[in-house]
Amino acid sequence: MTSGKTSRPQDAEGTSASAEKRKAKPEWADGLRQIYDSVLDEPLPDSFNDLLAKLDDPS
């Protein structure tokens, strides 16, 4: 009689292979970080700076 659970392969330390995959950094993570950093380095558009100046004006 089986319990319906499947056994998962374990490495030398006793952790399952799927647990190791979850801990691993996804392949696309570095690319996403580079895109995010490049957007942060972009200057603000003049129209946005003008809007901020108008909002800061006390009159």
PDBQT receptor file of N, H, CA, C and O in Angstrom, charges set to zero:
ATOM      1  N   MET A   1       0.840  -1.169   0.000  1.00  0.00    +0.000 N 
ATOM      2  CA  MET A   1       0.000   0.000   0.000  1.00  0.00    +0.000 C 
ATOM      3  C   MET A   1       0.888   1.237   0.000  1.00  0.00    +0.000 C 
ATOM      4  O   MET A   1       1.854   1.322   0.758  1.00  0.00    +0.000 OA
ATOM      5  N   THR A   2       0.546   2.204  -0.869  1.00  0.00    +0.000 N 
ATOM      6  H   THR A   2      -0.239   2.134  -1.485  1.00  0.00    +0.000 HD
ATOM      7  CA  THR A   2       1.356   3.415  -0.957  1.00  0.00    +0.000 C 
ATOM      8  C   THR A   2       0.581   4.598  -0.418  1.00  0.00    +0.000 C 
ATOM      9  O   THR A   2      -0.650   4.613  -0.431  1.00  0.00    +0.000 OA
ATOM     10  N   SER A   3       1.319   5.593   0.056  1.00  0.00    +0.000 N 
ATOM     11  H   SER A   3       2.319   5.581   0.066  1.00  0.00    +0.000 HD
ATOM     12  CA  SER A   3       0.668   6.765   0.635  1.00  0.00    +0.000 C 
ATOM     13  C   SER A   3       0.342   7.820  -0.413  1.00  0.00    +0.000 C 
ATOM     14  O   SER A   3      -0.307   8.819  -0.101  1.00  0.00    +0.000 OA
ATOM     15  N   GLY A   4       0.778   7.615  -1.647  1.00  0.00    +0.000 N 
ATOM     16  H   GLY A   4       1.305   6.804  -1.901  1.00  0.00    +0.000 HD
ATOM     17  CA  GLY A   4       0.504   8.582  -2.707  1.00  0.00    +0.000 C 
ATOM     18  C   GLY A   4       1.579   9.658  -2.811  1.00  0.00    +0.000 C 
ATOM     19  O   GLY A   4       1.545  10.482  -3.725  1.00  0.00    +0.000 OA
ATOM     20  N   LYS A   5       2.525   9.658  -1.888  1.00  0.00    +0.000 N 
ATOM     21  H   LYS A   5       2.553   8.990  -1.145  1.00  0.00    +0.000 HD
ATOM     22  CA  LYS A   5       3.614  10.636  -1.926  1.00  0.00    +0.000 C 
ATOM     23  C   LYS A   5       4.753  10.050  -2.739  1.00  0.00    +0.000 C 
ATOM     24  O   LYS A   5       5.047   8.857  -2.657  1.00  0.00    +0.000 OA
ATOM     25  N   THR A   6       5.385  10.901  -3.522  1.00  0.00    +0.000 N 
ATOM     26  H   THR A   6       5.146  11.870  -3.588  1.00  0.00    +0.000 HD
ATOM     27  CA  THR A   6       6.536  10.438  -4.283  1.00  0.00    +0.000 C 
ATOM     28  C   THR A   6       7.791  10.872  -3.563  1.00  0.00    +0.000 C 
ATOM     29  O   THR A   6       7.834  11.947  -2.965  1.00  0.00    +0.000 OA
ATOM     30  N   SER A   7       8.799  10.048  -3.617  1.00  0.00    +0.000 N 
ATOM     31  H   SER A   7       8.765   9.175  -4.102  1.00  0.00    +0.000 HD
ATOM     32  CA  SER A   7      10.056  10.422  -2.981  1.00  0.00    +0.000 C 
ATOM     33  C   SER A   7      10.842  11.329  -3.915  1.00  0.00    +0.000 C 
ATOM     34  O   SER A   7      10.792  11.182  -5.137  1.00  0.00    +0.000 OA
ATOM     35  N   ARG A   8      11.557  12.255  -3.328  1.00  0.00    +0.000 N 
ATOM     36  H   ARG A   8      11.597  12.374  -2.336  1.00  0.00    +0.000 HD
ATOM     37  CA  ARG A   8      12.364  13.197  -4.109  1.00  0.00    +0.000 C 
ATOM     38  C   ARG A   8      13.823  12.839  -3.939  1.00  0.00    +0.000 C 
ATOM     39  O   ARG A   8      14.253  12.460  -2.850  1.00  0.00    +0.000 OA
ATOM     40  N   PRO A   9      14.595  12.959  -5.026  1.00  0.00    +0.000 N 
ATOM     41  CA  PRO A   9      16.018  12.662  -4.900  1.00  0.00    +0.000 C 
ATOM     42  C   PRO A   9      16.676  13.657  -3.951  1.00  0.00    +0.000 C 
ATOM     43  O   PRO A   9      16.333  14.839  -3.931  1.00  0.00    +0.000 OA
ATOM     44  N   GLN A  10      17.619  13.161  -3.171  1.00  0.00    +0.000 N 
ATOM     45  H   GLN A  10      17.898  12.200  -3.187  1.00  0.00    +0.000 HD
ATOM     46  CA  GLN A  10      18.319  14.034  -2.242  1.00  0.00    +0.000 C 
ATOM     47  C   GLN A  10      19.799  14.044  -2.569  1.00  0.00    +0.000 C 
ATOM     48  O   GLN A  10      20.364  13.062  -3.051  1.00  0.00    +0.000 OA
ATOM     49  N   ASP A  11      20.428  15.225  -2.281  1.00  0.00    +0.000 N 
ATOM     50  H   ASP A  11      19.969  16.023  -1.889  1.00  0.00    +0.000 HD
ATOM     51  CA  ASP A  11      21.862  15.323  -2.514  1.00  0.00    +0.000 C 
ATOM     52  C   ASP A  11      22.611  14.786  -1.292  1.00  0.00    +0.000 C 
ATOM     53  O   ASP A  11      21.997  14.222  -0.386  1.00  0.00    +0.000 OA
ATOM     54  N   ALA A  12      23.922  14.958  -1.266  1.00  0.00    +0.000 N 
ATOM     55  H   ALA A  12      24.421  15.416  -2.002  1.00  0.00    +0.000 HD
ATOM     56  CA  ALA A  12      24.754  14.423  -0.193  1.00  0.00    +0.000 C 
ATOM     57  C   ALA A  12      24.394  15.027   1.161  1.00  0.00    +0.000 C 
ATOM     58  O   ALA A  12      24.602  14.384   2.190  1.00  0.00    +0.000 OA
ATOM     59  N   GLU A  13      23.860  16.245   1.184  1.00  0.00    +0.000 N 
ATOM     60  H   GLU A  13      23.691  16.768   0.349  1.00  0.00    +0.000 HD
ATOM     61  CA  GLU A  13      23.520  16.899   2.441  1.00  0.00    +0.000 C 
ATOM     62  C   GLU A  13      22.098  16.564   2.889  1.00  0.00    +0.000 C 
ATOM     63  O   GLU A  13      21.673  16.994   3.962  1.00  0.00    +0.000 OA
ATOM     64  N   GLY A  14      21.366  15.811   2.088  1.00  0.00    +0.000 N 
ATOM     65  H   GLY A  14      21.711  15.462   1.217  1.00  0.00    +0.000 HD
ATOM     66  CA  GLY A  14      20.031  15.402   2.468  1.00  0.00    +0.000 C 
ATOM     67  C   GLY A  14      18.931  16.362   2.054  1.00  0.00    +0.000 C 
ATOM     68  O   GLY A  14      17.789  16.200   2.484  1.00  0.00    +0.000 OA
ATOM     69  N   THR A  15      19.240  17.359   1.232  1.00  0.00    +0.000 N 
ATOM     70  H   THR A  15      20.168  17.491   0.884  1.00  0.00    +0.000 HD
ATOM     71  CA  THR A  15      18.198  18.283   0.765  1.00  0.00    +0.000 C 
ATOM     72  C   THR A  15      17.698  17.821  -0.579  1.00  0.00    +0.000 C 
ATOM     73  O   THR A  15      18.448  17.241  -1.363  1.00  0.00    +0.000 OA
ATOM     74  N   SER A  16      16.433  18.077  -0.848  1.00  0.00    +0.000 N 
ATOM     75  H   SER A  16      15.824  18.548  -0.211  1.00  0.00    +0.000 HD
ATOM     76  CA  SER A  16      15.860  17.629  -2.111  1.00  0.00    +0.000 C 
ATOM     77  C   SER A  16      16.353  18.512  -3.258  1.00  0.00    +0.000 C 
ATOM     78  O   SER A  16      16.738  19.662  -3.048  1.00  0.00    +0.000 OA
ATOM     79  N   ALA A  17      16.337  17.966  -4.454  1.00  0.00    +0.000 N 
ATOM     80  H   ALA A  17      16.024  17.032  -4.624  1.00  0.00    +0.000 HD
ATOM     81  CA  ALA A  17      16.782  18.700  -5.641  1.00  0.00    +0.000 C 
ATOM     82  C   ALA A  17      15.891  19.901  -5.906  1.00  0.00    +0.000 C 
ATOM     83  O   ALA A  17      16.385  20.943  -6.335  1.00  0.00    +0.000 OA
ATOM     84  N   SER A  18      14.579  19.783  -5.661  1.00  0.00    +0.000 N 
ATOM     85  H   SER A  18      14.177  18.936  -5.312  1.00  0.00    +0.000 HD
ATOM     86  CA  SER A  18      13.678  20.902  -5.913  1.00  0.00    +0.000 C 
ATOM     87  C   SER A  18      13.922  22.039  -4.922  1.00  0.00    +0.000 C 
ATOM     88  O   SER A  18      13.749  23.205  -5.275  1.00  0.00    +0.000 OA
ATOM     89  N   ALA A  19      14.317  21.725  -3.704  1.00  0.00    +0.000 N 
ATOM     90  H   ALA A  19      14.458  20.777  -3.417  1.00  0.00    +0.000 HD
ATOM     91  CA  ALA A  19      14.637  22.765  -2.723  1.00  0.00    +0.000 C 
ATOM     92  C   ALA A  19      15.867  23.536  -3.171  1.00  0.00    +0.000 C 
ATOM     93  O   ALA A  19      15.945  24.749  -2.978  1.00  0.00    +0.000 OA
ATOM     94  N   GLU A  20      16.815  22.852  -3.758  1.00  0.00    +0.000 N 
ATOM     95  H   GLU A  20      16.752  21.866  -3.914  1.00  0.00    +0.000 HD
ATOM     96  CA  GLU A  20      18.020  23.525  -4.256  1.00  0.00    +0.000 C 
ATOM     97  C   GLU A  20      17.674  24.459  -5.410  1.00  0.00    +0.000 C 
ATOM     98  O   GLU A  20      18.233  25.552  -5.503  1.00  0.00    +0.000 OA
ATOM     99  N   LYS A  21      16.767  24.050  -6.289  1.00  0.00    +0.000 N 
ATOM    100  H   LYS A  21      16.313  23.161  -6.213  1.00  0.00    +0.000 HD
ATOM    101  CA  LYS A  21      16.361  24.901  -7.405  1.00  0.00    +0.000 C 
ATOM    102  C   LYS A  21      15.680  26.165  -6.906  1.00  0.00    +0.000 C 
ATOM    103  O   LYS A  21      15.876  27.238  -7.478  1.00  0.00    +0.000 OA
ATOM    104  N   ARG A  22      14.881  26.055  -5.845  1.00  0.00    +0.000 N 
ATOM    105  H   ARG A  22      14.722  25.184  -5.380  1.00  0.00    +0.000 HD
ATOM    106  CA  ARG A  22      14.200  27.228  -5.301  1.00  0.00    +0.000 C 
ATOM    107  C   ARG A  22      15.195  28.206  -4.705  1.00  0.00    +0.000 C 
ATOM    108  O   ARG A  22      14.981  29.416  -4.767  1.00  0.00    +0.000 OA
ATOM    109  N   LYS A  23      16.277  27.706  -4.131  1.00  0.00    +0.000 N 
ATOM    110  H   LYS A  23      16.451  26.722  -4.080  1.00  0.00    +0.000 HD
ATOM    111  CA  LYS A  23      17.292  28.563  -3.529  1.00  0.00    +0.000 C 
ATOM    112  C   LYS A  23      18.168  29.227  -4.586  1.00  0.00    +0.000 C 
ATOM    113  O   LYS A  23      18.700  30.312  -4.352  1.00  0.00    +0.000 OA
ATOM    114  N   ALA A  24      18.324  28.599  -5.730  1.00  0.00    +0.000 N 
ATOM    115  H   ALA A  24      17.892  27.718  -5.920  1.00  0.00    +0.000 HD
ATOM    116  CA  ALA A  24      19.197  29.118  -6.776  1.00  0.00    +0.000 C 
ATOM    117  C   ALA A  24      18.625  30.398  -7.361  1.00  0.00    +0.000 C 
ATOM    118  O   ALA A  24      17.410  30.554  -7.472  1.00  0.00    +0.000 OA
ATOM    119  N   LYS A  25      19.503  31.302  -7.729  1.00  0.00    +0.000 N 
ATOM    120  H   LYS A  25      20.491  31.176  -7.638  1.00  0.00    +0.000 HD
ATOM    121  CA  LYS A  25      19.105  32.573  -8.335  1.00  0.00    +0.000 C 
ATOM    122  C   LYS A  25      18.646  32.297  -9.767  1.00  0.00    +0.000 C 
ATOM    123  O   LYS A  25      19.344  31.619 -10.521  1.00  0.00    +0.000 OA
ATOM    124  N   PRO A  26      17.481  32.817 -10.145  1.00  0.00    +0.000 N 
ATOM    125  CA  PRO A  26      17.014  32.596 -11.517  1.00  0.00    +0.000 C 
ATOM    126  C   PRO A  26      17.987  33.208 -12.533  1.00  0.00    +0.000 C 
ATOM    127  O   PRO A  26      18.670  34.189 -12.239  1.00  0.00    +0.000 OA
ATOM    128  N   GLU A  27      18.037  32.627 -13.706  1.00  0.00    +0.000 N 
ATOM    129  H   GLU A  27      17.482  31.831 -13.945  1.00  0.00    +0.000 HD
ATOM    130  CA  GLU A  27      18.958  33.089 -14.748  1.00  0.00    +0.000 C 
ATOM    131  C   GLU A  27      18.695  34.535 -15.151  1.00  0.00    +0.000 C 
ATOM    132  O   GLU A  27      19.631  35.263 -15.480  1.00  0.00    +0.000 OA
ATOM    133  N   TRP A  28      17.448  34.956 -15.131  1.00  0.00    +0.000 N 
ATOM    134  H   TRP A  28      16.687  34.364 -14.864  1.00  0.00    +0.000 HD
ATOM    135  CA  TRP A  28      17.084  36.276 -15.610  1.00  0.00    +0.000 C 
ATOM    136  C   TRP A  28      17.255  37.359 -14.543  1.00  0.00    +0.000 C 
ATOM    137  O   TRP A  28      17.091  38.540 -14.851  1.00  0.00    +0.000 OA
ATOM    138  N   ALA A  29      17.574  37.001 -13.322  1.00  0.00    +0.000 N 
ATOM    139  H   ALA A  29      17.707  36.042 -13.072  1.00  0.00    +0.000 HD
ATOM    140  CA  ALA A  29      17.639  37.969 -12.226  1.00  0.00    +0.000 C 
ATOM    141  C   ALA A  29      18.710  39.035 -12.462  1.00  0.00    +0.000 C 
ATOM    142  O   ALA A  29      18.477  40.213 -12.188  1.00  0.00    +0.000 OA
ATOM    143  N   ASP A  30      19.865  38.641 -12.961  1.00  0.00    +0.000 N 
ATOM    144  H   ASP A  30      20.054  37.685 -13.184  1.00  0.00    +0.000 HD
ATOM    145  CA  ASP A  30      20.928  39.625 -13.203  1.00  0.00    +0.000 C 
ATOM    146  C   ASP A  30      20.527  40.615 -14.288  1.00  0.00    +0.000 C 
ATOM    147  O   ASP A  30      20.797  41.809 -14.161  1.00  0.00    +0.000 OA
ATOM    148  N   GLY A  31      19.895  40.144 -15.342  1.00  0.00    +0.000 N 
ATOM    149  H   GLY A  31      19.675  39.174 -15.445  1.00  0.00    +0.000 HD
ATOM    150  CA  GLY A  31      19.444  41.030 -16.407  1.00  0.00    +0.000 C 
ATOM    151  C   GLY A  31      18.393  42.006 -15.920  1.00  0.00    +0.000 C 
ATOM    152  O   GLY A  31      18.415  43.183 -16.281  1.00  0.00    +0.000 OA
ATOM    153  N   LEU A  32      17.478  41.524 -15.103  1.00  0.00    +0.000 N 
ATOM    154  H   LEU A  32      17.460  40.569 -14.809  1.00  0.00    +0.000 HD
ATOM    155  CA  LEU A  32      16.438  42.387 -14.555  1.00  0.00    +0.000 C 
ATOM    156  C   LEU A  32      17.054  43.453 -13.652  1.00  0.00    +0.000 C 
ATOM    157  O   LEU A  32      16.635  44.610 -13.680  1.00  0.00    +0.000 OA
ATOM    158  N   ARG A  33      18.044  43.065 -12.853  1.00  0.00    +0.000 N 
ATOM    159  H   ARG A  33      18.383  42.124 -12.830  1.00  0.00    +0.000 HD
ATOM    160  CA  ARG A  33      18.734  44.022 -11.978  1.00  0.00    +0.000 C 
ATOM    161  C   ARG A  33      19.447  45.084 -12.811  1.00  0.00    +0.000 C 
ATOM    162  O   ARG A  33      19.426  46.258 -12.444  1.00  0.00    +0.000 OA
ATOM    163  N   GLN A  34      20.075  44.704 -13.917  1.00  0.00    +0.000 N 
ATOM    164  H   GLN A  34      20.092  43.749 -14.215  1.00  0.00    +0.000 HD
ATOM    165  CA  GLN A  34      20.768  45.663 -14.775  1.00  0.00    +0.000 C 
ATOM    166  C   GLN A  34      19.789  46.651 -15.393  1.00  0.00    +0.000 C 
ATOM    167  O   GLN A  34      20.087  47.843 -15.468  1.00  0.00    +0.000 OA
ATOM    168  N   ILE A  35      18.637  46.187 -15.832  1.00  0.00    +0.000 N 
ATOM    169  H   ILE A  35      18.394  45.219 -15.770  1.00  0.00    +0.000 HD
ATOM    170  CA  ILE A  35      17.623  47.075 -16.407  1.00  0.00    +0.000 C 
ATOM    171  C   ILE A  35      17.121  48.049 -15.349  1.00  0.00    +0.000 C 
ATOM    172  O   ILE A  35      16.997  49.244 -15.617  1.00  0.00    +0.000 OA
ATOM    173  N   TYR A  36      16.832  47.552 -14.159  1.00  0.00    +0.000 N 
ATOM    174  H   TYR A  36      16.932  46.581 -13.942  1.00  0.00    +0.000 HD
ATOM    175  CA  TYR A  36      16.354  48.392 -13.069  1.00  0.00    +0.000 C 
ATOM    176  C   TYR A  36      17.386  49.473 -12.738  1.00  0.00    +0.000 C 
ATOM    177  O   TYR A  36      17.038  50.644 -12.590  1.00  0.00    +0.000 OA
ATOM    178  N   ASP A  37      18.650  49.076 -12.623  1.00  0.00    +0.000 N 
ATOM    179  H   ASP A  37      18.933  48.125 -12.742  1.00  0.00    +0.000 HD
ATOM    180  CA  ASP A  37      19.710  50.033 -12.311  1.00  0.00    +0.000 C 
ATOM    181  C   ASP A  37      19.869  51.076 -13.408  1.00  0.00    +0.000 C 
ATOM    182  O   ASP A  37      20.131  52.243 -13.117  1.00  0.00    +0.000 OA
ATOM    183  N   SER A  38      19.713  50.670 -14.676  1.00  0.00    +0.000 N 
ATOM    184  H   SER A  38      19.500  49.722 -14.913  1.00  0.00    +0.000 HD
ATOM    185  CA  SER A  38      19.861  51.628 -15.773  1.00  0.00    +0.000 C 
ATOM    186  C   SER A  38      18.729  52.651 -15.772  1.00  0.00    +0.000 C 
ATOM    187  O   SER A  38      18.944  53.810 -16.126  1.00  0.00    +0.000 OA
ATOM    188  N   VAL A  39      17.526  52.235 -15.378  1.00  0.00    +0.000 N 
ATOM    189  H   VAL A  39      17.351  51.293 -15.090  1.00  0.00    +0.000 HD
ATOM    190  CA  VAL A  39      16.403  53.166 -15.285  1.00  0.00    +0.000 C 
ATOM    191  C   VAL A  39      16.649  54.172 -14.162  1.00  0.00    +0.000 C 
ATOM    192  O   VAL A  39      16.334  55.353 -14.306  1.00  0.00    +0.000 OA
ATOM    193  N   LEU A  40      17.202  53.716 -13.062  1.00  0.00    +0.000 N 
ATOM    194  H   LEU A  40      17.458  52.756 -12.945  1.00  0.00    +0.000 HD
ATOM    195  CA  LEU A  40      17.507  54.620 -11.956  1.00  0.00    +0.000 C 
ATOM    196  C   LEU A  40      18.549  55.664 -12.347  1.00  0.00    +0.000 C 
ATOM    197  O   LEU A  40      18.536  56.779 -11.826  1.00  0.00    +0.000 OA
ATOM    198  N   ASP A  41      19.446  55.311 -13.255  1.00  0.00    +0.000 N 
ATOM    199  H   ASP A  41      19.457  54.405 -13.678  1.00  0.00    +0.000 HD
ATOM    200  CA  ASP A  41      20.510  56.226 -13.681  1.00  0.00    +0.000 C 
ATOM    201  C   ASP A  41      20.043  57.239 -14.717  1.00  0.00    +0.000 C 
ATOM    202  O   ASP A  41      20.760  58.198 -15.001  1.00  0.00    +0.000 OA
ATOM    203  N   GLU A  42      18.856  57.049 -15.287  1.00  0.00    +0.000 N 
ATOM    204  H   GLU A  42      18.273  56.270 -15.056  1.00  0.00    +0.000 HD
ATOM    205  CA  GLU A  42      18.363  57.979 -16.307  1.00  0.00    +0.000 C 
ATOM    206  C   GLU A  42      17.977  59.309 -15.662  1.00  0.00    +0.000 C 
ATOM    207  O   GLU A  42      17.425  59.322 -14.562  1.00  0.00    +0.000 OA
ATOM    208  N   PRO A  43      18.260  60.425 -16.332  1.00  0.00    +0.000 N 
ATOM    209  CA  PRO A  43      17.860  61.721 -15.781  1.00  0.00    +0.000 C 
ATOM    210  C   PRO A  43      16.343  61.909 -15.882  1.00  0.00    +0.000 C 
ATOM    211  O   PRO A  43      15.681  61.302 -16.723  1.00  0.00    +0.000 OA
ATOM    212  N   LEU A  44      15.810  62.765 -15.004  1.00  0.00    +0.000 N 
ATOM    213  H   LEU A  44      16.347  63.258 -14.321  1.00  0.00    +0.000 HD
ATOM    214  CA  LEU A  44      14.381  63.072 -15.070  1.00  0.00    +0.000 C 
ATOM    215  C   LEU A  44      14.108  63.926 -16.301  1.00  0.00    +0.000 C 
ATOM    216  O   LEU A  44      14.917  64.792 -16.633  1.00  0.00    +0.000 OA
ATOM    217  N   PRO A  45      13.006  63.708 -16.975  1.00  0.00    +0.000 N 
ATOM    218  CA  PRO A  45      12.644  64.557 -18.113  1.00  0.00    +0.000 C 
ATOM    219  C   PRO A  45      12.406  65.993 -17.640  1.00  0.00    +0.000 C 
ATOM    220  O   PRO A  45      11.989  66.217 -16.503  1.00  0.00    +0.000 OA
ATOM    221  N   ASP A  46      12.674  66.965 -18.521  1.00  0.00    +0.000 N 
ATOM    222  H   ASP A  46      13.013  66.783 -19.444  1.00  0.00    +0.000 HD
ATOM    223  CA  ASP A  46      12.483  68.375 -18.179  1.00  0.00    +0.000 C 
ATOM    224  C   ASP A  46      11.049  68.657 -17.749  1.00  0.00    +0.000 C 
ATOM    225  O   ASP A  46      10.824  69.438 -16.824  1.00  0.00    +0.000 OA
ATOM    226  N   SER A  47      10.087  68.039 -18.402  1.00  0.00    +0.000 N 
ATOM    227  H   SER A  47      10.269  67.406 -19.154  1.00  0.00    +0.000 HD
ATOM    228  CA  SER A  47       8.687  68.289 -18.052  1.00  0.00    +0.000 C 
ATOM    229  C   SER A  47       8.387  67.841 -16.616  1.00  0.00    +0.000 C 
ATOM    230  O   SER A  47       7.589  68.468 -15.919  1.00  0.00    +0.000 OA
ATOM    231  N   PHE A  48       9.021  66.772 -16.190  1.00  0.00    +0.000 N 
ATOM    232  H   PHE A  48       9.669  66.263 -16.757  1.00  0.00    +0.000 HD
ATOM    233  CA  PHE A  48       8.817  66.293 -14.825  1.00  0.00    +0.000 C 
ATOM    234  C   PHE A  48       9.482  67.238 -13.828  1.00  0.00    +0.000 C 
ATOM    235  O   PHE A  48       8.923  67.525 -12.769  1.00  0.00    +0.000 OA
ATOM    236  N   ASN A  49      10.674  67.718 -14.170  1.00  0.00    +0.000 N 
ATOM    237  H   ASN A  49      11.128  67.484 -15.030  1.00  0.00    +0.000 HD
ATOM    238  CA  ASN A  49      11.349  68.688 -13.310  1.00  0.00    +0.000 C 
ATOM    239  C   ASN A  49      10.529  69.969 -13.199  1.00  0.00    +0.000 C 
ATOM    240  O   ASN A  49      10.436  70.549 -12.117  1.00  0.00    +0.000 OA
ATOM    241  N   ASP A  50       9.932  70.418 -14.305  1.00  0.00    +0.000 N 
ATOM    242  H   ASP A  50      10.007  69.947 -15.184  1.00  0.00    +0.000 HD
ATOM    243  CA  ASP A  50       9.073  71.611 -14.285  1.00  0.00    +0.000 C 
ATOM    244  C   ASP A  50       7.870  71.397 -13.373  1.00  0.00    +0.000 C 
ATOM    245  O   ASP A  50       7.514  72.284 -12.597  1.00  0.00    +0.000 OA
ATOM    246  N   LEU A  51       7.253  70.247 -13.458  1.00  0.00    +0.000 N 
ATOM    247  H   LEU A  51       7.542  69.527 -14.089  1.00  0.00    +0.000 HD
ATOM    248  CA  LEU A  51       6.108  69.921 -12.615  1.00  0.00    +0.000 C 
ATOM    249  C   LEU A  51       6.496  69.940 -11.131  1.00  0.00    +0.000 C 
ATOM    250  O   LEU A  51       5.769  70.483 -10.300  1.00  0.00    +0.000 OA
ATOM    251  N   LEU A  52       7.627  69.355 -10.816  1.00  0.00    +0.000 N 
ATOM    252  H   LEU A  52       8.218  68.914 -11.491  1.00  0.00    +0.000 HD
ATOM    253  CA  LEU A  52       8.093  69.342  -9.429  1.00  0.00    +0.000 C 
ATOM    254  C   LEU A  52       8.358  70.761  -8.930  1.00  0.00    +0.000 C 
ATOM    255  O   LEU A  52       8.062  71.085  -7.780  1.00  0.00    +0.000 OA
ATOM    256  N   ALA A  53       8.917  71.607  -9.804  1.00  0.00    +0.000 N 
ATOM    257  H   ALA A  53       9.157  71.344 -10.738  1.00  0.00    +0.000 HD
ATOM    258  CA  ALA A  53       9.173  72.995  -9.420  1.00  0.00    +0.000 C 
ATOM    259  C   ALA A  53       7.855  73.718  -9.145  1.00  0.00    +0.000 C 
ATOM    260  O   ALA A  53       7.767  74.490  -8.190  1.00  0.00    +0.000 OA
ATOM    261  N   LYS A  54       6.851  73.485  -9.950  1.00  0.00    +0.000 N 
ATOM    262  H   LYS A  54       6.922  72.858 -10.726  1.00  0.00    +0.000 HD
ATOM    263  CA  LYS A  54       5.530  74.111  -9.747  1.00  0.00    +0.000 C 
ATOM    264  C   LYS A  54       4.905  73.633  -8.429  1.00  0.00    +0.000 C 
ATOM    265  O   LYS A  54       4.292  74.424  -7.712  1.00  0.00    +0.000 OA
ATOM    266  N   LEU A  55       5.054  72.384  -8.122  1.00  0.00    +0.000 N 
ATOM    267  H   LEU A  55       5.551  71.742  -8.705  1.00  0.00    +0.000 HD
ATOM    268  CA  LEU A  55       4.498  71.852  -6.878  1.00  0.00    +0.000 C 
ATOM    269  C   LEU A  55       5.216  72.414  -5.649  1.00  0.00    +0.000 C 
ATOM    270  O   LEU A  55       4.611  72.572  -4.589  1.00  0.00    +0.000 OA
ATOM    271  N   ASP A  56       6.491  72.710  -5.795  1.00  0.00    +0.000 N 
ATOM    272  H   ASP A  56       6.983  72.582  -6.656  1.00  0.00    +0.000 HD
ATOM    273  CA  ASP A  56       7.270  73.281  -4.698  1.00  0.00    +0.000 C 
ATOM    274  C   ASP A  56       7.023  74.770  -4.524  1.00  0.00    +0.000 C 
ATOM    275  O   ASP A  56       7.329  75.320  -3.466  1.00  0.00    +0.000 OA
ATOM    276  N   ASP A  57       6.475  75.440  -5.542  1.00  0.00    +0.000 N 
ATOM    277  H   ASP A  57       6.227  74.993  -6.401  1.00  0.00    +0.000 HD
ATOM    278  CA  ASP A  57       6.231  76.890  -5.476  1.00  0.00    +0.000 C 
ATOM    279  C   ASP A  57       5.122  77.171  -4.468  1.00  0.00    +0.000 C 
ATOM    280  O   ASP A  57       4.018  76.644  -4.603  1.00  0.00    +0.000 OA
ATOM    281  N   PRO A  58       5.406  78.007  -3.449  1.00  0.00    +0.000 N 
ATOM    282  CA  PRO A  58       4.399  78.265  -2.411  1.00  0.00    +0.000 C 
ATOM    283  C   PRO A  58       3.236  79.157  -2.855  1.00  0.00    +0.000 C 
ATOM    284  O   PRO A  58       2.246  79.257  -2.131  1.00  0.00    +0.000 OA
ATOM    285  N   SER A  59       3.320  79.797  -3.998  1.00  0.00    +0.000 N 
ATOM    286  H   SER A  59       4.125  79.716  -4.586  1.00  0.00    +0.000 HD
ATOM    287  CA  SER A  59       2.247  80.726  -4.396  1.00  0.00    +0.000 C 
ATOM    288  C   SER A  59       1.056  80.077  -5.000  1.00  0.00    +0.000 C 
ATOM    289  O   SER A  59       0.101  80.761  -5.368  1.00  0.00    +0.000 OA
TER     290      SER A  59
